[in-house]
Amino acid sequence: MKKILMLLMLVAAIGCLSCCSKKSDTKESNEVAEVAESTSPFTGQFAGKKVTANQGAADGQEEADDFVKEARLCDMAQKYGFKVGACISYSQLNRASYIKMLAEDFNTTTATNEFKAYSLLSQRKSQEAGVPAMNYGQADAIARMAQENGIGIRGHVLVWDAYMTPWFFREGFKSDGAIVSKEEMEKRLKIYIEDVITHFETEFPGLVYCWDVVNEAVADGANEWVPDNPYHLRKMRSGQTNIFYQTMGEEYVKYAFKCAHDTVQKVNPNIKLFYNDYNTFYQDKRDAIIRLVQYLNKEEKLCDGVGMQGYIGGYGQQNGCMNGNDLNLIKTAIKMYSDLGIEVQLTEVAVRNYDKLQIDKHGRFYGNLMRAIISACNEGANFTGLTIWGICDNPSLPKTDYSYKMNGPYCGLFDQNLKPKKAYKEVYNVLAE
């Protein structure tokens, strides 16, 4: 009996050692792959690079696979004629892994806030100079990063009523000053637009290849737009007056485009000028934007393109996310804007997903979004850019957070650790077809 027990114990020990050996081999293999990815410098060559996803399936993430990346997303998209990019903020400049991610896949970037008027304008400098004056420090830092990595910039945005500094519209640039006249406001806006466009073209020639001249000037509801205005020009936003409309009237959009057009003709005629907005693929707003572009370009071509903010899915909730009909609407809108003889770009893409268990479905939807874009290109649409706003997951966001509602915590091509998700691989494979 003792011999039998000893034999059974020996067999069990051998089995245990074998099992431990296999687990150790798997763990070592994954660690090697992760180290190789994190330490390999960017060279523009990806042949044989193994990209793994090591999150556990129990957390709604993907199992590791043998996906092999052989080219940058932007290089593969170039055969269809469009750039691929992601956003960046000043605070991310010190995050080396984020910059590496940008350089390894994208050829365009958009600053989330730093190029906007409320970020650039300096109240103190403006009061001292008596004209609009800027502080370009943070914006220039982003521009230098992009220049060093061979990444172009979408300038976003010259004119936007939301969050705009009220003192810009007041006498002496004082917070308690009286609202200035229309003539004075036109003078200030012209100086501002000329200074900003000229600054970046002078300091970083050719880097900012396009500008969103006016953002979100077309309203959504009849209570927000100017009565009888065919372009549904926004007079209100969330109960607040559109201060550009208040001080300059209905012509402020065309005036801004005229100032920008005249400036780029002087400094670099290759810079493209865009009108940018959200909900651009829904019929009523789409048609109002079409009428606006036709109006802007009636006498001379002031507007070179439409930027379609791509927030896709339910706002703050899973219901309405990953709806296939949205892809049909997006493709139709791309073609209709393109038929105006202008460029079309998706400028702030966030494929919303609030459920970590829906990552596979999210990945397939992202792949189908890319198919819709490519299909529009193949049918003659002049689609020239895709910039992703919700590029990385952020599952730690509270539900009350603005970014949680706008993007969704599981919206990214990459997870929170900047590792490619199924969405990335689906997009990659569609571009590689």
N, C-alpha and C positions, 0 to 999 in steps of 0.2 A: 504493500500500500504506500509506504514511504517513497519508493522509487517512482510510483505513478504520480504522486503529488509533486515530487521534484521535477519530473518531466513536464507536467502541466505548467508549473511556475516558470520553467525555462522557456517554453513556447510563448507564454504571455509576455515575458520580458523582451524576447526577440521582436514580437509584434509591436510592442510599445516603442522600441528603439526605431523600428522602421517607420512608424507613423511620425514620430518626432523629427526624423531625418527629412521626410517629405515636406512637413510644415516649415522646417528651417530653410530648405531649398527654395520654397515658394517665397518666403519672406525675404530672403537674400536677393532673389531675382527681382522682386518688386523694388527693393531698396536701391539696387544697382540702376534700374531703369529711371527711378526718381532722381538719383544723384546725377546721372548722365544728362538728364533734361535740365536740371537746375544749374549745372556748371558749364554746359556747352555754350560758347559765345555765338552771337548772331553773325552768320556769314552770308546769308541769303541762299544757302544750299541746304536742302532738307532730305536728300535721298537717304532712305534707310532709318530715319529718325523715328523711334518708337514712342508713340504718345499713349500713355496709359491713364485709366481712371480707376483709382483704387478705393473709392468709397464703398461702403457695404450696401448690399441690396436692401437690407432691413431699413435703411434710412431713406429709401426711395431713390438711391443713386445707382450708378451703373457698375456692372462688373468690369474688371480689367479685360481688355481685348487686344487684338494685334493690329490695330489701326496704324498705318504707316503714312506719315506726312512727307510729301515729296516736293511741295511747292507752297508759296504763300497764297492766301486767299485772294489778295489783291492782284497778284500776277495772273491767277487763273481767270479772274473776272475781267481782266483787261481785254481778252479776246472778244468779249461782248460789248466793250466800249465804256465800262463804268469803273469808278474807283470804289474801294471798300475801306471804311474807316470806323473809328470809335471816338468817343468823347474823352476829354481829360480836364481835370481841375488843377489849380495851382498846388493844392495840397498833395497831389499825387506825383509831383515832380521828384520828390525824394524817395519814392517807392520804386526801386530799381526793377523789381519783378514786373511792375505794370508797364514801365517804359519798354522793357524787353518784349513784353507781349505785343505792344503796339508795333515795334520795329519788325517783329517776326511775321506779321500778317497783314498790316494795314499801310496804305499810302496816303491817307488823309486823316485829319483829326479836327475836332471842333472843341473849343473851350466852352465849358458849361456856363460860365458867368463872366469870365475875366475880360472878354472883348465887348461886353455890353456897356451902354452909356453910363448906367448907374455905377459900374465898377471903374470906369476910366475917368470920369469927370471929377475934378478936384475943386471943391467949393472955395477953399482958401486961395488957390492959384487963380481961379476965375475972378474972385473979388479983387485980387491984386492987379491982374492984367486988364480987367474990364471987358474981357471976352472969354468965351469958353476955353478952359485950359485943362490938360489931362495929366494923369499920373500913369505912365505906361509900364511901371515896374513889373507887376505880375504877368501882364499880357506879354511883355517882351521875354520874360523867362520861359513861358510856354513856346513862344516863337523860336527861341534859340534851341530848345530841345527838339522841336520839329525839324528845324534846319539841319541840326547835327545828325539826325537820323533819316534824312531824306524823305520826310513826310510833309505833304502839303497841308494847308489850313483853309477850312471854310470860315470866313469871317462872320461871326454871329454875335450881335446883330446891331445895325446902326440905329434904327428907330423902332422902339417898342414902348407902348404906354404902361405896361405892367411894371410895378416897382420903380418907376422912373423918379429920379430925385426932383422934388417939387421946386427947389430953389433955382433950378435951371430956367424956369419960366417966370421968375420974379425979378423985380428991379434990384440992381446991385448984387444980384445972385445971393440975396439975403433970404433966409427962411421965412421972415415975416414981411417981406417986401410985397408991393402990389404986383398983380399980374401984368406983364409987359404987353405992348401992342402987337398986333399981327406982324407988322413990318419988322419990329425988333426981334420977334421970335423967328421969322424967316432968316434974318441976318445971323442969329446965333446958330440955327440949325445948319446953315450953309457952312459957316466957319467950322463947326464940329465935324461934319461929314468930310469936308476937305482935309482937315488936319489928321483925322484918323486914317483914312485911306492912304494919304500921302506918307504918313509916318511909317506904316508897315511896308509900303513899297520902297521907301528910301532906305530903311534900316535892314530889311529882309527882302531884297528884290525877287519878285516872282513867287514868293512863298505863299502869300494869301491869294489863291487863284480865283476865289469868288467871295461875294458878300451877300448876306441876307440884308437887303436894304430896309425893308419894312417887315415886321413880324406881327401876325395875328390882327390885322386891321379889319378883317371881315367877321362880323358877329354871327352868333348862332341863333339867337332868338329875336323875334320882331321887336320885343321891348328893349333890345340892346342896340339896334341899328337906327340910323337916321331915316325918318319916314320917307318913303318913295325913292330912296337911293337904290339904284339898280345893282350896286356892288355890295349892298348890305353893310355899308361902312359903319364900323363900331363907334358908337357914341358913349357906351357904358361898358364896364366890366365889373361884374360882381357888385353892382350898386355904386361903383365909383366912376366918375366922369373920365373919359379918355381925354387927357390933358392936351394932347396934340390936336385933337379935333376942337377942343374948347378954345385954344389960342390961335389956331391957324385955319380952322374951317375944313370943309370937305376936300380941299385941294392938297392937303398936307402929304398924302401918299405920293401923288404925282410930283409934287415939289421935291420931296426927298429923293425920288428916283432921278429927277433931272439934275439935282446937285451931285449925286453919285456918278451919274453918266458923264457929266462934264468933267469931273475930277479924273475918272479912269482914262478918259480920252487924253488927258494931259500926262498922266504918270505911267499908265500901262493899259492900252486898249484891249489886251487879252483877258483882263479881269472881268468875270461874268457877274451880273447883278440879278439877284433872286428875290422873289416874293415868297415868304415862308409862312405856313399856317398849319393848324391841326384840324382834324376832321375833314381833310381835303378830299377823301374818297367817298363822302356821302353826298348824295345828289344835289340838295339845295345849296350847300356851301360850295361844292365843286362848281356848280353852274355860275354862282356869284363871282367866284374867283376867276373863272374863264372870262366873264364880262369885264372884270377889273383889268385883267391882262390885255384884253383887246382895247380897252380905253387907254391904258398906259402906252401901248405901242401904235396907236392910231396915226399919229403924225410923224413920230420917229421911234425907233426901237429903243425903249428905255429899259425894258425888263427882258432879261435873257433866259429866265427860267423860273419854275415853280418848285419850291421845296415842300415836300409832303412830310409833315411830322408823322412818324409811323407808330403811334401808340395803338396797339392792336389788342382788343379784348375788353372784358369787363373792367370798369374802373373800381379798384379796391376789392374786387370779389371774383371768384372763379367763374361764376355764371356769366356766360358771354365770351369766355376766353376760347381761343383756338377754334373759331367758327369759320368753316370753309368758305362761306359766302363772302367774308371779308376779303379773301384773296381775289375773288372775282371782281369785287368793287375796286380794289387797289389796281389791278391790271387794267380795268376799264378807264380809271382816272388817269393812269400813266399815259395811256394812248390818247385820251382826249386832250390833255394838256400838251402833249407832244404835237398834236395836230395843229396847234397854234403857231408852230414854227419855232418853238423854244425848247430848252433842255428841261428835263425832269429829274429830280433827285428825291430819294427818301432820306430825310435829314436827322430824325430823332427816333430811331427804331427801338421799340421795346415790345417784344412779343410777350405779353403778360402771362404769368403763371403764378398762382398763389398756393399750389398744392405740390409738395415735393414728391408725391407718389405719381404725378402725371408727367414725369420727366421724359419718358419715352414718347408719349403723345406730343409733348412740346417739341421734341426733337424732330419728329416727322412733320409737324406743322411748319417749323422753320425751314425744313428742306422744301416743302411745297411753296413757301413764300419765295424762295430763291427760284423755283421753277416758274412761278408766275412772272417774276421779273424778267427772266431769260426769255420766256415766251413772248412778252411784250417787245423785248429787244429784237427777237427774230421776226416779229411782225412789223418792224420798222420804227418803233418808238425810239426817240432820242433820249434814252435813259443814261445818265452820266455819273450817278453817285449813290452810294448806300452808306449811311453813317449810323452806327448803332449806339444808342444812348444807354440801354440796359445791357451792358456787355458782360457783366459778372453777377452771379447770384449774391444775395445778401440776406441770408435767412435770419439774421439777428435783428432785423428792422422791426420795430413795434408797429402794430397795425395803424397807429395814429400818425405815423411818419409820412411826410409828403411823398418820398420816393417809394415807399411801400405801395401807396395807392397808384402812383403814376407808372411804375415799372413792374411791380410784383417781385417778391423775394426770390423767385426761381425763374427769372426771365432770361438769363444769360446764355451766351455761347460757351462761357467758362463758369466754373463753380467759384465759390468764395476764395479758393486757394489758387485761382487762375489756371486750373487744369481744364482741358477741353472736355466738354460734355457731349452727350449724344447730339445735341443741336449743332454743335461745331462740326461734328463728323458728317451729319446729314448735309449741311451746307457745303462742306468740302467735297463730298462725293457727288453732289449735284453739279457743282462747278467743274468737276473732273470728268463728267460724262462726255 
